[in-house]
Amino acid sequence: DKQMIGSKERQKVWFDGWNENLQEFKNSGYKYEALIPKFVRPNNPIRLNQEYVLPEDNNFELNFINVYRTWFLEKYFSDFENIFEFGCGTGFNLLRASELFPKKFLYGSDFVQSSVDLVNEISKSKKLNLEGKLFNMLSPDEDYKIPPNSGIFTFGSLEQLASNLDPMINYLIQNKPSLCLHTEPVIELYDTQNSLEDYLAAKFQSKRGYSSGLINKLKFLEENKRIKILKIKRLNF
């Protein structure tokens, strides 16, 4: 496995991947199934509760994601007028948000145009309060403002920044959203001393170059009274 997170060639990989979903979405007559990212694959072994598991349900991973995102959207985003997802990919998380909150204003951004085009195609085809915007978290656009009464979330996108997290963190602090919720692989929560599964996962995550250091940065900001951490929770999935 030679893949390295954050390398220049990855931009083309992401553009091609989301463009494939875009074409399938159009060709399918705008079906939800066409929005499922290709890396969410059926029939795969998974890591669950620090063990390797082969689910009886072929679509266990997708169903887990559906349950989890429905839970966090309902629990944490019900009171906000605006919801932003940075690194939104196919937009299928935002489509779920639109089903739960049809009157809220939704915004999805990504660093490749094919993702933005796909989000805007979803909005147009399904007549949603949803807008796609080109946005690079490594070099945030200061003109892209987050209005008051807004919640933001990321879902496996800070991981792609190869630990260059400061530009996005500073952007969020400056824009002062009401809440930030990050669902990311956090290597600091792995128990590498007592779990072989965690040890191997940490080795793989480091080899690929996924982001690390997020928790320490957030704790430092909390100590300096810049933010308040509400919860740090390992999903064990």
C-alpha positions in Angstrom: 0.0 0.0 0.0 1.8 3.1 -1.3 -1.0 5.6 -0.7 0.1 8.7 1.2 -2.5 11.1 2.6 -2.2 14.7 1.6 0.0 14.1 -1.4 -0.7 16.1 -4.6 -1.8 13.1 -6.6 -4.6 12.5 -4.1 -6.5 15.6 -5.4 -7.0 13.9 -8.7 -8.1 10.7 -7.0 -10.7 12.5 -5.0 -11.9 14.5 -8.0 -12.3 11.3 -10.1 -14.0 9.5 -7.2 -16.7 12.1 -6.5 -17.1 12.6 -10.3 -17.9 8.9 -10.6 -20.6 9.4 -8.0 -21.9 12.5 -9.7 -22.3 10.7 -13.1 -24.0 7.7 -11.4 -26.3 10.0 -9.5 -27.5 11.7 -12.8 -27.7 8.4 -14.7 -29.7 6.7 -11.9 -32.4 9.3 -11.9 -31.0 10.9 -8.7 -31.2 7.8 -6.4 -29.7 7.9 -2.9 -27.7 4.7 -3.5 -25.5 6.5 -6.1 -24.3 8.9 -3.3 -22.7 6.2 -1.2 -18.9 6.7 -1.3 -17.1 3.9 -2.9 -14.9 3.3 0.1 -18.1 2.2 2.1 -18.1 -1.4 0.8 -20.3 -4.3 1.7 -19.1 -7.7 2.9 -16.0 -6.3 4.6 -14.5 -7.3 8.0 -14.5 -4.4 10.4 -12.9 -3.4 13.7 -15.5 -3.2 16.4 -14.8 -2.9 20.2 -11.1 -3.6 19.5 -11.7 -6.8 17.7 -12.0 -7.9 14.1 -15.6 -8.8 13.2 -17.2 -10.3 10.1 -20.8 -8.9 10.3 -23.7 -11.1 9.3 -25.3 -8.0 7.7 -23.6 -7.3 4.4 -24.2 -3.6 4.8 -23.3 -3.3 8.4 -20.9 -0.4 7.8 -23.4 1.7 5.9 -26.2 0.9 8.4 -23.9 1.9 11.3 -23.1 5.2 9.5 -26.8 5.8 9.0 -27.7 5.2 12.6 -24.7 7.2 13.9 -25.2 10.3 11.8 -29.0 10.4 12.5 -28.2 10.3 16.2 -25.6 13.1 16.2 -27.6 15.3 13.8 -30.7 15.0 16.0 -28.9 15.3 19.3 -26.5 18.2 18.5 -27.9 20.1 15.5 -31.6 20.4 16.1 -31.5 23.9 17.5 -29.3 25.5 14.8 -30.6 27.4 11.8 -27.6 26.5 9.6 -25.5 23.3 9.2 -22.1 23.2 7.5 -20.2 20.1 6.5 -16.6 20.7 5.5 -15.1 18.0 3.3 -18.6 16.8 2.3 -17.7 14.4 -0.5 -20.8 13.1 -2.1 -23.1 15.1 0.1 -24.9 12.1 1.4 -24.6 13.2 5.0 -26.2 16.6 4.1 -29.0 14.8 2.3 -29.7 12.9 5.6 -29.7 16.3 7.4 -32.2 17.7 4.9 -34.5 14.7 5.6 -34.4 15.4 9.3 -34.5 19.2 9.1 -36.2 20.3 5.8 -36.4 23.9 6.8 -32.7 24.4 7.9 -30.1 25.9 5.6 -27.4 23.4 4.7 -23.9 24.1 3.3 -21.4 21.5 1.9 -17.9 22.3 0.9 -15.0 20.3 -0.5 -11.6 21.0 -2.1 -12.5 19.4 -5.5 -15.0 20.8 -7.9 -16.7 17.4 -8.7 -17.9 17.2 -5.0 -19.3 20.8 -5.2 -21.1 20.0 -8.5 -22.6 16.9 -6.9 -23.9 18.7 -3.9 -25.5 21.4 -6.0 -27.0 18.7 -8.3 -28.5 17.1 -5.2 -29.9 20.5 -4.2 -31.3 21.2 -7.6 -32.8 17.7 -8.2 -34.4 17.4 -4.8 -35.2 21.1 -4.3 -33.3 21.5 -1.0 -32.0 24.4 1.0 -28.5 23.1 0.2 -25.5 24.9 -1.3 -22.1 23.5 -2.4 -19.0 25.6 -2.2 -15.3 25.0 -3.2 -13.2 25.3 0.0 -9.7 24.1 0.8 -9.2 23.4 4.5 -5.5 23.8 4.1 -6.0 27.4 2.9 -9.4 28.5 4.1 -11.2 31.2 2.3 -11.7 34.0 4.8 -14.6 35.4 2.7 -16.6 32.2 3.4 -18.4 33.3 6.5 -20.3 31.1 9.0 -23.4 33.0 10.2 -24.6 33.1 13.8 -26.6 30.1 15.0 -24.6 27.6 13.0 -23.3 24.1 13.7 -20.5 22.5 11.7 -19.3 19.0 11.4 -16.6 17.0 9.6 -16.8 13.3 8.9 -13.4 11.8 8.0 -12.1 14.9 6.4 -9.7 16.4 8.9 -7.9 13.1 8.6 -6.9 14.0 5.1 -5.0 17.1 6.0 -1.9 15.2 7.0 -1.8 16.8 10.5 -1.8 20.4 9.0 -4.8 21.3 11.2 -4.0 24.8 12.3 -5.4 26.7 9.3 -8.8 25.1 9.6 -8.9 25.3 13.4 -8.0 29.0 13.3 -10.7 29.6 10.6 -13.3 28.0 12.8 -12.3 30.0 15.9 -12.5 33.2 13.9 -15.9 32.4 12.6 -17.3 31.2 16.0 -19.8 28.5 15.1 -22.1 27.5 17.9 -20.8 23.9 17.8 -18.1 21.9 16.0 -18.5 18.1 15.9 -15.6 16.1 14.4 -15.9 12.4 13.5 -12.3 11.5 12.8 -9.9 8.6 13.4 -8.0 9.9 16.4 -4.8 7.9 16.9 -4.4 9.3 20.5 -7.4 7.3 21.6 -5.9 3.9 20.6 -4.7 1.5 23.3 -1.5 0.4 21.6 -0.1 -1.1 24.8 -2.9 -3.6 25.5 -4.6 -4.2 22.1 -3.0 -5.8 19.1 -5.8 -4.5 16.9 -5.2 -0.9 18.1 -1.5 -1.4 17.7 -1.8 -2.4 14.1 -4.4 0.3 13.4 -2.1 2.9 14.8 0.8 1.6 12.6 -1.4 1.7 9.5 -2.7 5.2 10.3 0.8 6.5 10.8 2.0 4.8 7.6 -0.7 6.3 5.5 -0.1 9.8 7.1 -3.6 10.4 8.5 -3.8 13.5 10.7 -2.8 13.3 14.3 -2.6 15.8 17.1 -6.1 17.1 17.0 -7.0 16.4 20.7 -3.8 18.0 22.0 -4.5 21.1 19.9 -8.1 21.4 21.2 -7.0 20.8 24.8 -4.4 23.6 24.5 -7.1 25.9 23.1 -9.4 25.0 26.0 -6.7 25.7 28.5 -6.3 29.1 27.0 -10.1 29.7 27.1 -10.5 29.9 23.3 -12.9 26.9 23.1 -14.9 24.6 25.3 -14.6 20.8 24.7 -18.0 19.2 25.3 -17.1 15.6 24.8 -14.3 13.3 23.5 -15.7 9.9 22.7 -14.3 6.9 21.0 -16.9 5.1 18.9 -14.9 1.8 18.9 -15.9 1.3 15.2 
